[in-house]
């Protein structure tokens, strides 16, 4: 009777290859950094004109840096 029993699905472990894990990690990191660089470019070029129109040039620059700092610090 013992020979007829098979392993339960919970006991079977799936092993991912190192190459697959590295590829997935590199793709995820590339997308994350690309997204951040797009946001950084928008923070410097577009956001001051949209959100800080009444501010002086120095204030705009400081606001840009503040706007860019938060996503950089909060990113995982």
C-alpha positions, 0 to 999 in steps of 0.5 A: 500500500505504501508503494502506491501512495504519491507525494502530496502537492504541498511536499513537492518543491519547485526549484527556480534556476539561478539564471531565471532569478537573475534575469527577472531581477535585472528586468525588474531593476531596469524597469524601476530605474527607468521609471525613476529617471523619467520621473526625475526628468519630469521633476526638473523640466515639467513640474516647476512650470505646472506647480510653481509658476508664482515662485522665484527661480531659486524657490523653483529649484529648491522645490524641484529638489524636494519633489525629487527627493521623496520618491528617491528616499521612499523607493524600495 
